[in-house]
Amino acid sequence: MAFSEGTLVSGYRILKVLGAGGMGTVYLAANPVLPRQDALKVLSGELSSDPAFRTRFQREADLAATLDHPNIVTVYTRGESDDGHLWIAMQYVAGSDALKELQENRMTVNRALQITGDVAKALDYAHRRNLVHRDVKPANFLLDPDGERALLADFGIARALDDSENLTMTGTVMATVAYAAPESLSGGRIDGRADIYALACSLFMLLTGKTPYASAGGMHAVMAAHLYQPIPRLTDHVPHLPPAIDAVFARGMAKNPDERCQTAREFTDAAAAVLQGGSAPLPPYVSGAGPVSGTVQPPVAPTAPWNTPAPTFTDRAITYPTDARPQSHSQPHLQPHFAPPPPHQSPPPQPAQSPPPQSPPRRRRWPWAAVAAALVVAVVAGTAFLWPNGQEGGFTPQTLQHQHGSTEVATEPHAVAALGPGDGGAVLALGVQPVAIVAPGGRLPSWDAGRVTGDPAVLASIDTATVSAAKPDLIIDTGSIDDDTYAELARIAPTVTRPVNGETWTWRDQLTWIGRMLGRTGEAERLIAAADDRQAEIRAAHPAFAGKNIEVLLVADSGLSVVLADAPIAAYLEGLGFVYSAALKPTGTDVGDVRVLPDAASINDIRTDVRVVVRTDSAAADGGYNGLPRPFALYSGATVIVDAPDLVAAINTVDYGAVEHLDDALVAALARQVH
């Protein structure tokens, strides 16, 4: 719950909400002693009570407090409120940030160079102190309104390179995937050169309006692109830029850290040398768009002059150990199973008489085929990237009839609050960056987090104060919402709920409805068609699925339940070729889409061929049977046990992004057991 205006937190008086992110809420607050306003970052109540998060949050303040640089947001102090909320008081930067300026079409070549040049100074300063930022992205480049000075914010996941303590789970990718260096995705050692890669991706974004591998698709495809796809050419997106800039980005985004620019200033100075005097306008920002063609407009705001004075360093130089490089990216650590071989390189030789793969090779090609098909559609359509709804005239004003009345959407929404289950995933999949999202536990699942390029407020439940502070121009909630909540939201911004006659509600219905709201009907249709094509590919690759009876059981500490045939996951499994058990059709006594079982002895009363066991109980671990009642072992069919949090969340959600994750992770688990 956000603190209201006037609340005192350890003496700081809350003035307003500035924003909310993955760890908590940032407020503008009056300093209790000095006549100034500070930014007060407060950890959420749930995380403040978590020992691991407390440690991480305290380290954020302690590490950031050691940094004293004009291009780094200053940390003043930290503490804990009377009710147990941890907080950090930081310098308040009253201006904008680089992502917002890009979205408002106020970005030019000179301005992008000036901003990233300032950030490069901050990074080199931190790297000389063995600190890595690990979340370098335009939303963290705050802009001082007085002199267009850029300040790097949120060293929240920085850590000392020589500190052996690991505060996060092994293999966790901390950086935003759109800007993540290959070594952070492949389990390699991470040092300051990962920040340099992210800085190059950020400048790419500021100059083109899109992240380098935005066209790859979902999170898994973007990760694979960072690892294996050729470095994109900037001039393919902004043809009027000098061709030499492509070589600069080839160094800044080199897959091997040893071949990358070794300091951030080396990269930005090289870019400035090529683009010096770049006051030419850039393509207008189109949320979620691909390459933009047509006439570009001049920038809205004047451009500050850019210069690159030679840096003078009085402290130690930046050096990296030669063993810091990851393994060759043809065979990286923890090689993702979704990744293809590197381009222009033959796959590694297979041992003689190796067993055949479990699935035909064709299965590995469908994600890339879907992306290629999407690109062909875009080229043929000509203007589809400019107007994602496929209408050359752009957004058409509309009045939407829904379960709480009618709402007029007069202009194309750009600041959407997505508050219902799966609404945020649909908005992100359609290429719009929400300003507020409700997600289970206040944490975005991986498939949605990988699409986020901004810094939306992520909420565990609807908080109208935080939603209002996000300044949405459209609020979407297709979940179960009462009249009072709707009225509160409608006072903030135009609000649309589930359509009339929307009782039968699938992810396809949700994507189509939200696509209509956003003026992106054509994009919604394309995504649905691509998903249908993927399921057709899966059915063809796994004929053993066809016709087999299947059920889904839920195991929690509170008891056992079975998923009914009208649940979204049942429809998904039938799309793969399975037949969901007819014995699990809802009856008049069922409430919702699950049926509580009286005891474990009854789980085998229904005869099925395949059982998916979704475990959230405290004994669940590594997909095993440990802690399950004995009747589970007596089941005669194939059992697939699921306890990975992301896969559990996908089964429970089944929105568009979750379907992509299910196509990957759940299908692989089913293929191992169903023959």
Summary of the structure (lengths in Angstrom):
residues: 675
radius of gyration: 25.5
end to end distance: 49.0
largest distance: 77.0
contacts: 2205
relative contact order: 0.08
helix: 36%
strand: 15%
